[in-house]
Amino acid sequence: MAGEVGGGTGGLVLKAAKEAFTEAAMVTGIAGAGVMVVAAIWALVTLRGVSANLDLAEEHEHQLH
């Protein structure tokens, strides 16, 4: 778009587009990091006390019978 407009106006359009892209990438990165922090906290809270050696398939079989 900036190339089609050309001149000073095209330069301003290009600058605005670059700034919008950079800001959007930053906001997306921060939001993604926030989701990961929430997921890590949720995993810590919900998995507290669960053995790493727990055989879930065997546990499920016991519940069915």
C-alpha positions in Angstrom: 0.0 0.0 0.0 2.8 2.4 0.9 4.5 1.7 -2.4 1.4 2.5 -4.3 0.8 5.8 -2.4 4.5 6.8 -2.6 6.2 9.9 -1.4 5.9 11.3 2.1 2.4 9.9 2.6 3.6 6.4 1.6 6.5 6.7 4.1 4.0 7.6 6.9 1.8 4.6 6.0 4.8 2.3 6.0 6.0 3.6 9.4 2.5 3.3 10.9 2.2 -0.3 9.5 5.6 -1.3 11.0 4.6 0.2 14.4 1.3 -1.5 14.4 2.9 -4.9 13.5 5.5 -4.5 16.3 2.9 -3.5 18.9 0.6 -6.4 17.9 3.5 -8.9 18.1 4.4 -7.5 21.5 0.9 -7.7 22.9 0.5 -11.2 21.5 3.8 -12.3 23.1 2.8 -10.8 26.5 -0.7 -12.5 26.3 0.9 -15.8 25.4 3.3 -15.5 28.3 0.4 -14.8 30.6 -1.5 -17.9 29.4 1.6 -20.0 30.0 2.0 -18.6 33.6 -1.6 -19.4 34.4 -1.3 -22.9 32.9 1.8 -23.5 35.0 0.1 -22.4 38.2 -2.9 -24.5 37.4 -0.7 -27.5 36.8 1.1 -27.0 40.1 -2.1 -26.7 42.0 -4.0 -29.5 40.4 -1.1 -32.0 40.2 0.2 -31.4 43.7 0.6 -34.8 45.4 0.2 -36.9 42.3 2.9 -39.5 41.9 5.0 -39.3 38.8 4.9 -43.1 38.7 1.1 -43.3 38.8 -0.3 -45.7 36.2 -3.5 -44.0 35.1 -4.5 -46.9 32.8 -4.4 -49.3 35.8 -6.2 -46.9 38.0 -9.0 -46.6 35.4 -9.3 -50.3 35.1 -9.8 -50.5 38.9 -12.6 -47.9 38.8 -14.4 -49.8 36.0 -14.6 -53.1 38.0 
